[in-house]
Amino acid sequence: MSVASGLVFVTSTAQAVLNIEITQGVEGAVPVSIVPFGWEVPQQNAQMPASLAPPKAPPVDIAAIVSADLERTGRFEPLPPKDMLARPHVDSEIKFSNWRIFQSENLVVGTLQYMGANRYKIRFRLFDVFKGKQLEGFSLSASGDNLRQAAHQVSDIIYEKLTGERGAFTTSVAYVTASGQGNARRYSLWIADADGFGPQSMMRSGEPILSPAWSPDGTQIAYASLEDKGHQVVFVQNVASGRREKVSFFKGINGAPSWSPDGKSLAVSLSKDGNPEIYVINLANKKRRRLTKHWAIDTEPTWTPDGKTIIFTSDRGGRPQLYQVAVTGGRSKRLTFEGQYNAKATVSRDGKKIAMIHRTEGKYRVAIMDRESGNLRVLTDGVLDESPSFAPNGSMIIYATSKGRRGILKAVSVDGSIHQQLTVPEGDVREPAWSPFTQ
């Protein structure tokens, strides 16, 4: 990916891999068994060139990826392969009594077939063990380069069948890492799979990178950067090509970009006319429209999914609280009243919940509020939590926090029952943003 001249420095990809650890799961997680998939290759011809010969072993372990995906949700407890009494690959080989011994409620069997020319076919079936009944059967094809993503698709299908909730295993997470000290401090914007695998560097800089935000179709990321001689500028960057453009670079603050649901506009906080206010920028013609006009600081805008309202942080009441204003403009309405600090809102995809940073007992924690009732509930027990971002299916919230002297990421389920910790091998990790569904 191309980046602006002068910003590139050497960073090991391994240093940016997100290591995900479940720190708390659901009590009584559902036991499941994901049997290692069978490996099928075509009969080899002695005259076949070595370059066309099938791999000697599967390029990826489909079952291991699916097991890890399901286990990471905290809602399932996969049976370790070493404990399995049998390893069937098709339904005719299954003896359900073997799996009832372990109280496995569900069983997944399947095969990975090499089709030639670096193409593969995955076939799998999901069974209810106690009823001895098939719940789902599916096949999908993928290139060798996309096998991990195909495995995540398998996880999505299984997860949705068992929970009734769409899976988010094929989505991605954007985040910022920082390493080094003082003048050697370096920042990098990364994109990785939802399981932390395969990080790709989007941009690198000696200055902070702030507030990454995904476009609704997942093809672009907007962010604020201080790379322009310490002056904050908003960029929009294409994920595939790496090409980017400045969309807001006025004197003063240009920050906190948020995409409209149709992908045609950005809401930003600008101080071009004095104190920070909320503006909407039309990305096609770069025309700006001011939404707020107040002596207070208005910042951190976020759109509601219907595209009609923008929620933002303002201290116009004396302390930071959440307000909303119609996209067409008009009077702002205060949303939060519980506590002396509520900021950095993010709205669930269905528009029903708002996650935010809420100060309680002198500590800044992730809280969630029901938009209809206004009821607020604290989900985390951190000291300085930041930057909450909903998973596209609304089941989890990823956020930044700290452990010791290091910045790390954590995730919490919307009911507070499941907790994950996400770390990089070296340095700090901050500013998480969960991608939308792209299909």
Summary of the structure (lengths in Angstrom):
residues: 439
radius of gyration: 23.8
end to end distance: 23.3
largest distance: 80.2
contacts: 1454
relative contact order: 0.12
helix: 12%
strand: 45%
